[in-house]
Amino acid sequence: MNALDDRPPALPATTLRSERLLMLASTPDLAEAVSDYQSRNAAHFNRWDPIRPADYWTVEPTRARLAEYATAFQAGTLWRYWFVRPEAPDRVVGQCALSQVARGVFQSAMLGYSLDATEVGHGLMHEALGRLRDEVFSPAVWLHRIQASVRPENDRSRHVLERMGFQREGYSPRYLYIHGAWRDHETFALINPDWGDQPPPAA
């Protein structure tokens, strides 16, 4: 399929495989593993995440949230994946998501991601995001643009994006309320090089 077809774009696969990871779309069956991932990384994520209610990542609220994510995946509005190693399928070690998926004249999405504190520095996020990029830039899914917003002091996150070829597009003062204050963010974007000047698919 290409951008001139009248057929609507397909959804990405619900399981993606990279060299070292399985990337699993959200399902309520992952509730215990996701709750454990978020709980054991609470201090690691604290600086970068919004303040959540104390029970936000306990198992039952997480199960309900994962069911909502699964519905959104099929609706084509949010594609969230949880990373596991094939040899340890019950232990989540990271996640990435494309949210605010917009078709029509946009064909774009917002990227977010996180990684287990014990896995930082081994290239896993670069590997996972590369696999995600390949999937959503493929002719079947056919996004035109991925955008990410990163706090300027988050050097590791900025490095991942820059290594993947994301280009810095701007600076947004007081962009998001994170960790108890309005935080500045930088905007990065990656354009699908295969689009060229082709128009989006017909609605």
MARTOR-145150 format. One line per 5 residues: number of its first residue (from 0); for each residue x, y, z of N, C-alpha, C. Coordinates in Angstrom, 3 decimals, m for minus. Each point is the difference from the previous one (the first is absolute). Example, Ala and Ser with C-alpha at 12.3 -4.5 7.8 and 13.67 -1.06 7.14 Angstrom:
BEGIN
0) 13.190:m5.690:7.800:m0.890:1.190:0.000:0.900:1.200:0.000  m0.350:1.050:m0.720:0.820:1.190:0.060:m0.770:1.090:0.730
***
This chain:
BEGIN
0) 0.824:m1.188:0.000:m0.824:1.188:0.000:0.866:1.250:0.000  m0.436:1.047:m0.658:0.699:1.272:0.116:m1.017:1.100:0.279  0.496:1.232:0.138:m0.861:1.090:0.453:m1.080:0.362:m0.997  0.067:m0.500:m1.203:m1.005:0.347:m0.997:m1.176:m0.963:m0.005  0.115:m1.102:0.752:m1.090:m0.955:0.053:m1.201:0.585:0.727
5) m1.178:m0.490:m0.337:m1.211:0.417:0.688:m0.267:m0.835:1.251  0.707:m1.105:0.175:m0.227:m0.848:1.163:0.514:0.681:1.262  m0.708:m0.144:1.135:0.501:0.603:1.244:1.262:m0.707:0.470  0.909:0.694:0.672:1.210:m0.643:0.509:m0.344:m1.074:1.030  0.837:m1.003:0.083:m0.197:m1.069:0.965:0.554:0.394:1.363
10) m0.376:m0.772:1.017:0.589:0.161:1.322:1.365:m0.681:0.023  0.884:0.437:0.896:1.250:m0.748:0.181:m0.284:m1.361:0.616  0.962:m0.895:m0.112:m0.133:m1.326:0.605:m0.071:0.121:1.518  m0.680:m0.942:0.643:m0.122:0.043:1.454:1.229:m0.563:0.707  0.854:m0.707:m0.708:1.281:m0.456:0.539:1.102:0.368:m0.984
15) 0.993:0.714:0.497:1.168:0.340:m0.805:1.212:m0.686:0.614  0.922:m0.406:m0.848:1.211:m0.667:0.469:1.222:0.773:m0.464  0.907:0.242:0.939:1.296:0.574:m0.339:1.061:m1.039:0.353  1.239:0.376:m0.082:1.075:m0.974:0.245:m0.088:m0.606:1.396  m0.292:0.821:1.015:0.018:m0.474:1.391:m1.338:0.084:0.714
20) m1.033:0.506:m0.665:m1.246:0.294:0.690:m1.214:m0.532:m0.747  m1.036:m0.298:0.771:m1.357:m0.106:m0.511:m0.743:1.249:0.461  m0.728:0.627:m0.892:m0.759:1.203:0.307:m1.470:m0.356:m0.141  m0.721:0.017:1.131:m1.351:m0.519:0.074:m1.000:1.136:0.136  m1.023:0.013:m0.855:m1.064:0.984:0.141:m0.736:m0.221:1.316
25) m0.607:1.065:0.507:m0.683:m0.055:1.291:m1.125:m1.025:0.002  m0.087:m0.735:1.090:m1.077:m0.936:0.260:m0.147:m0.120:1.512  m1.211:m0.197:0.515:m0.150:m0.161:1.452:0.835:m1.133:0.579  0.368:m0.976:m0.804:0.827:m1.110:0.489:1.370:0.462:0.493  0.434:1.188:m0.414:1.305:0.521:0.414:m0.063:0.795:1.304
30) m1.142:0.047:0.643:m0.182:0.908:1.141:1.029:m0.214:1.105  0.228:m1.231:0.416:0.935:m0.234:1.095:1.420:0.380:m0.392  0.401:m0.325:m1.227:1.356:0.326:m0.447:0.189:1.504:m0.138  m1.017:0.704:m0.511:0.094:1.451:m0.152:0.001:0.678:1.360  m0.846:m0.464:0.915:m0.026:0.563:1.351:1.348:m0.169:0.682
35) 0.600:m1.167:m0.165:1.326:m0.243:0.586:1.059:0.906:m0.626  m0.056:0.163:m1.316:0.948:0.879:m0.701:m0.083:1.431:0.516  m1.215:0.514:0.089:m0.158:1.376:0.462:0.390:0.149:1.469  m0.327:m0.983:0.820:0.290:0.087:1.428:1.491:m0.038:0.284  0.706:m0.921:m0.635:1.430:m0.111:0.299:0.818:1.145:m0.603
40) m0.608:0.746:m0.934:0.685:1.134:m0.609:m0.556:1.350:0.453  m0.797:m0.006:1.068:m0.657:1.237:0.435:0.999:1.117:0.247  1.071:m0.284:0.702:0.993:1.047:0.278:0.724:0.425:m1.279  0.257:m0.945:m0.877:0.687:0.268:m1.264:m0.825:0.924:m0.897  m1.323:m0.211:m0.025:m0.883:0.796:m0.858:m0.488:1.287:0.645
45) 0.187:0.129:1.298:m0.625:1.085:0.753:0.308:1.386:m0.561  1.229:0.207:m0.426:0.413:1.317:m0.484:m0.668:0.377:m1.317  m0.392:m1.002:m0.774:m0.449:0.258:m1.367:m1.499:m0.162:m0.203  m0.717:m0.547:0.995:m1.412:m0.331:m0.161:m0.908:0.977:0.735  m1.247:0.117:m0.439:m0.991:0.750:0.785:m0.213:m0.661:1.356
50) m0.459:0.762:0.973:m0.346:m0.556:1.297:m1.282:m0.807:m0.142  0.011:m1.250:0.456:m1.139:m0.904:m0.128:m0.591:m0.313:1.377  m1.269:m0.390:0.058:m0.564:m0.518:1.260:0.788:m1.216:0.468  m0.013:m0.248:1.303:0.823:m1.070:0.571:m0.335:m1.367:m0.581  m1.261:m0.223:m0.368:m0.396:m1.319:m0.503:m0.008:m0.092:m1.523
55) 0.551:0.989:m0.667:m0.128:0.095:m1.459:0.509:m1.252:m0.707  1.146:m0.525:0.445:0.602:m1.150:m0.671:m0.172:m1.297:0.785  m0.937:m0.047:0.955:m0.325:m1.284:0.605:m0.721:m0.868:m1.035  m0.118:m1.286:0.292:m0.358:m0.957:m1.051:m1.370:0.269:m0.617  m1.040:0.186:0.800:m1.333:0.107:m0.584:m0.205:1.283:m0.799
60) 0.415:1.178:0.495:m0.075:1.180:m0.864:0.842:m0.142:m1.264  1.135:m0.673:0.121:0.845:m0.227:m1.171:m0.695:m0.908:m1.003  m0.686:m1.026:0.496:m0.727:m0.911:m0.892:m1.069:0.767:m0.787  m0.731:0.868:0.686:m1.028:0.788:m0.667:0.612:0.953:m1.026  1.127:0.592:0.352:0.669:0.937:m0.919:0.518:m0.740:m1.236
65) 0.538:m1.185:0.190:0.492:m0.777:m1.133:m1.140:m0.406:m0.936  m1.176:m0.266:0.564:m1.160:m0.293:m0.851:m0.361:1.219:m0.841  0.083:1.186:0.595:m0.260:1.228:m0.764:1.047:0.191:m1.090  1.264:m0.279:0.328:1.055:0.112:m1.002:m0.233:m0.975:m1.154  m0.463:m1.215:0.330:m0.249:m0.994:m1.050:m1.112:0.466:m0.943
70) m1.046:0.598:0.569:m1.077:0.539:m0.826:0.509:1.124:m0.891  0.824:0.882:0.575:0.550:1.114:m0.767:0.934:m0.493:m1.101  0.727:m1.084:0.266:0.885:m0.572:m1.026:m0.821:m0.386:m1.224  m1.097:m0.711:0.234:m0.831:m0.454:m1.120:m0.718:1.159:m0.690  m0.239:1.073:0.747:m0.620:1.184:m0.591:1.009:0.832:m0.784
75) 1.285:m0.317:0.151:1.033:0.720:m0.738:0.358:1.344:0.575  m0.225:0.203:1.321:0.296:1.295:0.618:1.178:m0.037:0.952  0.347:m1.186:0.517:1.114:m0.151:0.940:0.609:m1.377:m0.180  1.282:m0.045:m0.312:0.703:m1.266:m0.173:1.099:m0.093:1.045  m0.282:m0.726:1.096:0.968:m0.147:1.088:0.512:m1.431:0.032
80) 1.325:m0.123:0.131:0.657:m1.298:0.081:0.799:m0.099:1.299  m0.009:m1.207:0.567:0.774:m0.320:1.200:1.103:m0.967:m0.396  1.223:0.256:0.452:1.151:m0.801:m0.412:0.254:m1.112:1.011  0.232:m1.202:m0.506:0.493:m1.108:0.810:1.140:m0.670:m0.758  0.853:m0.659:0.731:1.003:m0.837:m0.644:m0.606:m1.385:m0.224
85) 0.276:m0.635:m1.144:m0.604:m1.309:m0.269:0.270:m1.024:1.092  1.159:0.102:0.650:0.331:m0.969:1.043:m0.664:0.322:1.338  m0.639:1.178:0.117:m0.684:0.396:1.243:m1.308:0.700:m0.362  m0.962:m0.723:m0.566:m1.201:0.625:m0.562:m0.936:0.622:1.024  0.199:m0.266:1.284:m0.875:0.555:1.028:0.577:1.254:0.659
90) 1.137:0.457:m0.478:0.643:1.178:0.598:0.074:1.115:m1.042  m0.782:1.045:0.186:0.027:1.155:m0.897:1.236:0.836:0.306  0.728:0.398:m1.050:1.225:0.783:0.191:m0.057:1.357:m0.691  m1.139:0.335:m0.599:m0.108:1.306:m0.635:m1.315:0.120:m0.747  m0.245:1.185:m0.515:m1.206:0.219:m0.789:0.205:1.183:m0.925
95) m0.785:0.014:m1.076:m0.046:1.157:m0.883:m1.420:0.138:m0.515  m0.364:1.202:m0.365:m1.365:0.231:m0.460:m0.025:1.098:m1.037  m0.856:m0.185:m0.976:m0.361:1.046:m0.931:m1.440:0.399:0.313  m0.177:1.208:0.512:m1.313:0.496:0.375:m0.411:1.128:m0.942  m1.247:0.441:0.161:m0.530:1.065:m0.846:0.234:m0.313:m1.488
100) m0.208:m1.260:m0.363:0.173:m0.396:m1.394:m1.042:0.734:m0.842  0.479:0.773:m0.950:m0.885:0.809:m0.841:0.194:m0.389:m1.457  m1.077:m0.318:m0.666:0.066:m0.334:m1.414:m0.358:1.235:m0.834  m0.716:m0.187:m1.086:m0.342:1.144:m0.831:1.236:0.708:m0.513  0.023:1.314:0.105:1.119:0.774:m0.530:1.204:m0.003:0.936
105) m0.131:m0.578:1.204:1.111:m0.026:0.951:0.861:m1.242:m0.155  m0.608:m1.200:0.144:0.739:m1.267:m0.056:1.178:0.020:0.977  m0.300:0.368:1.255:1.064:0.203:0.984:m0.396:m0.583:1.349  0.965:m0.052:0.918:m0.254:m0.483:1.348:1.062:0.551:0.940  m0.346:m0.011:1.305:0.906:0.453:1.061:0.656:m1.202:0.664
110) 1.307:0.044:0.147:0.767:m1.106:0.548:0.340:0.226:1.471  m0.171:m1.049:0.802:0.467:m0.020:1.383:0.627:m1.347:0.298  0.846:m0.068:1.029:0.699:m1.255:0.293:0.623:0.036:1.381  0.282:m1.185:0.550:0.707:m0.122:1.275:0.704:m1.347:0.028  1.013:m0.102:0.864:0.818:m1.215:0.069:0.366:m0.296:1.442
115) 0.008:m1.279:0.340:0.394:m0.457:1.328:1.379:0.549:0.372  0.144:0.417:1.249:1.266:0.584:0.467:1.171:m0.952:m0.206  m0.230:m1.312:0.130:1.088:m0.969:m0.128:0.405:m0.248:m1.447  m0.792:0.503:m0.972:0.272:m0.250:m1.408:0.577:1.214:m0.724  0.119:1.105:0.706:0.498:1.231:m0.617:1.457:m0.173:m0.423
120) 0.329:0.524:m1.163:1.383:m0.012:m0.456:0.391:m1.169:m0.868  m0.961:m0.851:m0.363:0.300:m1.188:m0.811:m0.580:0.081:m1.413  m0.543:1.140:m0.379:m0.508:0.170:m1.356:m1.375:m0.585:m0.251  m0.706:m0.418:1.060:m1.296:m0.638:m0.206:m1.046:0.976:m0.518  0.004:1.235:0.502:m1.011:0.935:m0.458:0.220:0.357:m1.464
125) 1.229:0.205:m0.398:0.299:0.267:m1.404:m0.482:m1.163:m0.866  0.231:m1.209:0.462:m0.427:m1.189:m0.735:m1.522:m0.053:m0.122  m0.695:0.228:1.110:m1.456:m0.088:0.000:m0.630:1.100:m0.847  0.483:1.223:0.150:m0.576:1.096:m0.771:0.298:m0.134:m1.487  1.145:m0.577:m0.320:0.295:m0.266:m1.402:m0.978:m0.997:m0.594
130) m0.340:m1.020:0.792:m0.976:m0.990:m0.490:m1.382:0.621:m0.142  m0.377:0.846:0.975:m1.288:0.692:m0.088:m0.046:0.911:m1.222  1.056:0.767:m0.205:0.070:0.879:m1.181:m0.181:m0.789:m1.281  0.710:m1.116:m0.117:m0.098:m0.800:m1.224:m1.429:m0.479:m0.231  m0.696:m0.336:1.083:m1.373:m0.496:m0.132:m0.949:1.102:m0.453
135) 0.055:1.146:0.666:m1.008:1.031:m0.302:0.347:0.827:m1.231  1.262:m0.042:m0.449:0.362:0.644:m1.255:m0.125:m0.955:m1.187  m0.363:m1.254:0.264:m0.139:m0.970:m1.079:m1.189:0.368:m0.882  m0.039:m0.504:m1.246:m1.123:0.324:m0.891:m1.368:m0.394:0.547  m0.064:m0.995:0.885:m1.293:m0.422:0.534:m0.573:1.027:0.974
140) 0.810:0.461:0.937:m0.479:0.940:1.024:0.142:1.433:m0.485  1.175:0.344:m0.527:0.214:1.183:m0.825:m0.220:1.333:0.712  0.642:0.147:1.185:0.033:1.326:0.609:1.015:0.877:m0.723  m0.254:1.279:0.011:0.904:0.965:m0.620:0.980:0.600:1.002  m0.425:0.116:1.283:0.803:0.764:0.961:m0.195:m0.544:1.412
145) 1.096:m0.074:0.749:m0.022:m0.314:1.424:0.623:1.176:0.744  m0.669:0.456:1.034:0.484:1.141:0.786:0.219:m0.421:1.442  1.005:0.560:0.642:0.273:m0.267:1.414:0.386:1.299:0.693  m0.441:0.138:1.258:0.363:1.159:0.813:0.831:m0.482:1.183  1.145:0.645:0.221:0.964:m0.448:0.992:0.471:1.191:0.823
150) 0.123:m0.190:1.306:0.572:1.061:0.822:1.478:0.187:m0.347  0.466:1.248:m0.067:1.378:0.268:m0.452:1.066:m0.706:0.831  m0.278:m0.222:1.294:1.000:m0.623:0.866:m0.002:m1.522:m0.087  m0.917:m0.571:m0.761:m0.060:m1.455:m0.124:0.941:m0.447:m1.121  1.276:m0.031:0.322:1.029:m0.263:m1.008:m0.148:m1.369:m0.654
155) m0.323:m1.019:0.780:m0.118:m1.346:m0.566:m1.119:m0.065:m1.033  m1.148:0.596:0.336:m1.127:m0.032:m0.922:0.311:0.778:m1.274  0.618:1.154:0.148:0.370:0.798:m1.167:0.971:m0.774:m0.883  0.934:m0.705:0.622:0.995:m0.755:m0.763:m0.662:m1.109:m0.816  m0.989:m0.687:0.588:m0.707:m1.053:m0.729:m0.639:0.566:m1.260
160) m0.688:1.135:0.146:m0.673:0.596:m1.152:1.003:0.462:m1.055  1.049:0.663:0.444:0.989:0.501:m0.956:0.685:m1.146:m0.733  0.271:m1.090:0.710:0.630:m1.159:m0.626:m0.896:m0.603:m1.076  m1.315:0.107:0.192:m0.949:m0.537:m0.972:m0.252:0.937:m1.168  0.530:1.211:0.066:m0.180:0.937:m1.096:m1.102:1.016:0.205
165) m0.604:0.041:1.203:m0.981:1.040:0.289:0.680:1.366:m0.061  m0.712:0.973:m0.539:0.510:1.359:m0.104:m0.707:0.908:0.996  0.780:0.852:0.658:m0.582:0.953:0.944:m0.761:1.070:m0.778  m1.269:0.194:0.366:m0.846:0.948:m0.708:m0.352:1.243:0.815  0.109:m0.084:1.309:m0.381:1.178:0.767:0.126:m0.198:1.497
170) m0.331:1.063:0.705:0.105:0.044:1.460:m1.325:0.513:0.550  m0.557:m0.714:0.979:m1.307:0.356:0.559:0.138:0.286:1.492  0.019:1.260:0.388:0.096:0.338:1.422:m1.234:m0.468:0.772  0.229:m0.530:1.211:m1.090:m0.376:0.904:m1.047:m0.858:m0.717  0.470:m1.022:m0.672:m0.838:m0.795:m0.911:m0.892:m1.004:0.733
175) 0.559:m0.706:1.003:m0.749:m1.021:0.718:0.235:0.128:1.497  m1.034:m0.371:0.771:0.127:0.007:1.453:0.522:m1.365:0.436  1.280:m0.053:0.315:0.693:m1.245:0.308:0.728:0.147:1.332  m0.146:m0.990:0.869:0.738:m0.039:1.263:m0.160:1.313:0.781  m1.227:0.499:0.034:m0.311:1.123:0.858:0.248:1.386:m0.549
180) 0.286:0.129:m1.292:0.236:1.334:m0.567:m0.223:m0.034:m1.508  m0.254:1.179:m0.580:m0.075:0.122:m1.458:1.413:m0.057:m0.570  0.239:m0.943:m0.908:1.356:m0.265:m0.499:0.129:0.367:m1.472  1.126:0.612:m0.341:0.327:0.269:m1.398:0.288:m1.320:m0.719  m0.297:m0.038:m1.288:0.290:m1.171:m0.826:0.539:0.442:m1.354
185) 0.792:m0.881:m0.594:0.425:0.160:m1.376:m0.806:m0.959:m0.878  m0.302:0.429:m1.206:m0.761:m0.813:m0.937:0.936:m0.570:m1.062  m0.091:m1.312:m0.190:0.764:m0.700:m1.034:m0.977:m0.734:m0.915  0.359:m0.177:m1.244:m0.872:m0.710:m0.934:0.820:m0.804:m1.000  m0.613:m1.084:m0.446:0.584:m0.857:m1.032:m1.014:m0.130:m1.122
190) 0.424:0.301:m1.218:m0.862:m0.065:m1.175:0.290:m1.288:m0.759  m1.053:m0.666:m0.449:0.143:m1.208:m0.809:0.602:0.387:m1.354  1.232:m0.421:m0.301:0.652:0.459:m1.227:m0.629:m0.559:m1.273  m0.822:m1.051:0.134:m0.595:m0.614:m1.189:m1.231:0.738:m0.520  m0.508:0.957:0.779:m1.185:0.723:m0.453:0.289:0.942:m1.155
195) 1.114:0.723:0.081:0.252:1.016:m1.014:m1.132:1.026:0.006  m0.506:0.347:m1.178:m1.081:0.975:m0.111:m1.351:m0.655:m0.260  m0.117:m1.313:0.241:m1.263:m0.676:m0.221:m1.073:0.534:0.963  m1.255:0.078:m0.437:m1.083:0.403:0.892:m0.384:m1.141:0.930  m0.720:0.300:1.077:m0.491:m1.067:0.866:m1.075:m0.814:m0.683
200) m0.297:m1.204:0.556:m1.084:m0.797:m0.592:m1.326:0.748:0.041  m0.867:m0.325:m0.914:m1.329:0.615:0.009:m0.752:m0.408:1.254  m0.754:0.927:0.565:m0.733:m0.277:1.237:m1.106:m1.016:m0.254
***
